Amino acid sequence: MDKNPDKGYIALLGWSLNAIEAAENFDRRYVVVAPEWAEEYCQKHDIPYIAWNFERLNDRSLEIAETLKEMGVNVAIPLFEETVEWAGAINSLLLDKPRLYGQSLLLRDKALMKRRAQLGGIRVGIFEEAHDKADVIRFLKRVNQTLLKLDGDPNDPIHLKAFDKAGCLGHRVIRTPDEVDTIPDEEFPVLMESHLDGWEFAVEAWIHDGKIAFLNISEYVTLGYSVFVPASPELEQYRPQITIQIEKLIKAFDIDFGLIHPEYFVTSDGEMYFGEVAYRPPGFKVFELLERVYGFNAYQASMLVFDPKSTPEEVKSFFPREVEDAKCYAGCFGVYPRRRVVSRLEIPEEVEDDPYFESHELTPPLEETVTKRTAFGTHWGLIYFKGEDPHRLRDLLKHQEALDFYV
């Protein structure tokens, strides 16, 4: 698409072919900032590119911001968790807003994030940092003492999470002191949280001028396995309360623009508890699911709300109406082998024959032995479904957990 010089010039931080394709078909100039291994591909396909190593913020960190500023770039968009801090550092210079770097640290460090949410009057569970196994055992005992557990009662679980990893990576559920011994020393320090009973869901909210431009509710069927959009009517009924929570979050974290991806729990009495918030696209290809449902490109939506040159009218005309304009429900399931030894990929006939089945991106196994899944682990690929009935879709996604795709 022809690029409009009056619109913003955007830097995409990280490597995503879907984001690059979206940028190619959008009216903003863009440049991809990615590690050196992307150079050959970018040259071959005429993709504007700058090489940069995101591994660690160091003395040279300002160099990339200065380079982008000299090029006339207006804003940097993080595509992955690991580039959120970089976007904060770069944008604090490009937009001359020093607070943006501090804000990015809050959106990266789960312990700082929880404290900031608490200061903003947002409900969170009990949480602490752990520096070693003894801290975990103490926290487990203290939480269960607080819950008035008696000797012999089963413990309420606690959750351990890495401070700065995306999604379920590094997530463990601990119920007994014996389980603490399974945690490798190199995983510390970690964030510890009390268990929240409730319906867990995620939100994708595009924000422009401090206001919500579009709010999607993503319904988890099983955390770490399956999700669909838009949410079922049962979860969508909470949209007014969820909107209030997102507005609180925008205020607490002082967010003017961009995309946020928070997770919440709603309890049986309708109370909302904050889980965490990310300042980058969600996992499980939710952006792609939204495009199937609404027809708009979610990467372009992010470029629009990040761009300081976007007008309120342009933003308003870009987004459809939430839920009302949805053409269907779309979901995906992350496959993880159920056997320890596998030899081939075999999609069950009942999956491919189902009218809701759309496509899959599974590949034949590279090795026969399946590595033991630590914590939530990483899925081997996604299967996509879409259809008219959210309840049938939800049941279908749940049913996939009982099937073998690698045999």
Secondary structure as the mmCIF struct_conf table of DSSP 4:
data_model
#
loop_
_struct_conf.conf_type_id
_struct_conf.id
_struct_conf.beg_label_comp_id
_struct_conf.beg_label_asym_id
_struct_conf.beg_label_seq_id
_struct_conf.end_label_comp_id
_struct_conf.end_label_asym_id
_struct_conf.end_label_seq_id
TURN_TY1_P TURN_TY1_P1 PRO A 5 ASP A 6
BEND BEND1 LYS A 7 LYS A 7
STRN STRN1 TYR A 9 LEU A 13
BEND BEND2 GLY A 14 GLY A 14
HELX_RH_AL_P HELX_RH_AL_P1 LEU A 17 GLU A 24
TURN_TY1_P TURN_TY1_P2 ASN A 25 ASN A 25
BEND BEND3 PHE A 26 ARG A 28
STRN STRN2 ARG A 29 ALA A 34
HELX_RH_3T_P HELX_RH_3T_P1 GLU A 36 ALA A 38
HELX_RH_AL_P HELX_RH_AL_P2 GLU A 39 LYS A 44
TURN_TY1_P TURN_TY1_P3 HIS A 45 ASP A 46
STRN STRN3 TYR A 49 ALA A 51
BEND BEND4 GLU A 55 GLU A 55
TURN_TY1_P TURN_TY1_P4 ASP A 59 ARG A 60
HELX_RH_AL_P HELX_RH_AL_P3 SER A 61 MET A 71
TURN_TY1_P TURN_TY1_P5 GLY A 72 GLY A 72
STRN STRN4 VAL A 75 PRO A 78
BEND BEND5 PHE A 80 PHE A 80
HELX_RH_3T_P HELX_RH_3T_P2 GLU A 81 THR A 83
HELX_RH_AL_P HELX_RH_AL_P4 VAL A 84 LEU A 94
TURN_TY1_P TURN_TY1_P6 LEU A 95 ASP A 96
TURN_TY1_P TURN_TY1_P7 PRO A 98 PRO A 98
HELX_RH_AL_P HELX_RH_AL_P5 ARG A 99 LEU A 106
TURN_TY1_P TURN_TY1_P8 LEU A 107 ARG A 108
HELX_RH_AL_P HELX_RH_AL_P6 LYS A 110 LEU A 119
TURN_TY1_P TURN_TY1_P9 GLY A 120 GLY A 121
STRN STRN5 PHE A 127 ALA A 130
BEND BEND6 HIS A 131 ASP A 132
HELX_RH_AL_P HELX_RH_AL_P7 LYS A 133 THR A 146
TURN_TY1_P TURN_TY1_P10 LEU A 147 LEU A 148
HELX_LH_PP_P HELX_LH_PP_P1 LYS A 149 LEU A 150
TURN_TY1_P TURN_TY1_P11 ASP A 151 GLY A 152
BEND BEND7 ASP A 153 ASP A 153
HELX_LH_PP_P HELX_LH_PP_P2 PRO A 154 PRO A 157
STRN STRN6 ILE A 158 ALA A 162
BEND BEND8 PHE A 163 ASP A 164
TURN_TY1_P TURN_TY1_P12 GLY A 167 GLY A 170
STRN STRN7 ARG A 172 ILE A 174
BEND BEND9 THR A 176 THR A 176
HELX_RH_AL_P HELX_RH_AL_P8 PRO A 177 VAL A 180
TURN_TY1_P TURN_TY1_P13 ASP A 181 THR A 182
BEND BEND10 ILE A 183 ILE A 183
HELX_RH_3T_P HELX_RH_3T_P3 ASP A 185 GLU A 187
BEND BEND11 PRO A 189 PRO A 189
STRN STRN8 VAL A 190 SER A 194
BEND BEND12 GLY A 198 GLY A 198
STRN STRN9 TRP A 199 HIS A 208
TURN_TY1_P TURN_TY1_P14 ASP A 209 GLY A 210
STRN STRN10 LYS A 211 THR A 222
TURN_TY1_P TURN_TY1_P15 LEU A 223 TYR A 225
STRN STRN11 SER A 226 VAL A 229
BEND BEND13 PRO A 230 PRO A 230
HELX_RH_AL_P HELX_RH_AL_P9 PRO A 233 GLU A 236
TURN_TY1_P TURN_TY1_P16 GLN A 237 TYR A 238
HELX_RH_AL_P HELX_RH_AL_P10 ARG A 239 ALA A 252
TURN_TY1_P TURN_TY1_P17 PHE A 253 ASP A 254
BEND BEND14 PHE A 257 PHE A 257
STRN STRN12 GLY A 258 VAL A 266
TURN_TY1_P TURN_TY1_P18 SER A 268 ASP A 269
BEND BEND15 GLY A 270 GLY A 270
STRN STRN13 MET A 272 ALA A 278
BEND BEND16 TYR A 279 ARG A 280
BEND BEND17 GLY A 283 GLY A 283
TURN_TY1_P TURN_TY1_P19 PHE A 284 LYS A 285
HELX_RH_AL_P HELX_RH_AL_P11 VAL A 286 TYR A 294
BEND BEND18 GLY A 295 GLY A 295
HELX_RH_AL_P HELX_RH_AL_P12 ALA A 298 PHE A 306
TURN_TY1_P TURN_TY1_P20 PRO A 308 LYS A 309
HELX_RH_AL_P HELX_RH_AL_P13 PRO A 312 PHE A 318
BEND BEND19 PHE A 319 PHE A 319
TURN_TY1_P TURN_TY1_P21 GLU A 322 ASP A 325
BEND BEND20 CYS A 328 CYS A 328
STRN STRN14 TYR A 329 GLY A 334
BEND BEND21 ARG A 338 ARG A 340
STRN STRN15 VAL A 341 VAL A 341
STRN STRN16 LEU A 345 LEU A 345
HELX_RH_AL_P HELX_RH_AL_P14 GLU A 349 GLU A 352
TURN_TY1_P TURN_TY1_P22 ASP A 353 ASP A 353
BEND BEND22 ASP A 354 ASP A 354
TURN_TY1_P TURN_TY1_P23 PRO A 355 TYR A 356
STRN STRN17 PHE A 357 HIS A 360
BEND BEND23 LEU A 366 LEU A 366
BEND BEND24 GLU A 368 GLU A 368
STRN STRN18 THR A 369 THR A 369
HELX_LH_PP_P HELX_LH_PP_P3 VAL A 370 LYS A 372
TURN_TY1_P TURN_TY1_P24 ALA A 375 PHE A 376
BEND BEND25 TRP A 380 TRP A 380
STRN STRN19 LEU A 382 GLY A 387
BEND BEND26 GLU A 388 GLU A 388
HELX_RH_AL_P HELX_RH_AL_P15 PRO A 390 HIS A 399
HELX_RH_3T_P HELX_RH_3T_P4 GLN A 400 ALA A 402
BEND BEND27 PHE A 405 PHE A 405
STRN STRN20 TYR A 406 TYR A 406
#
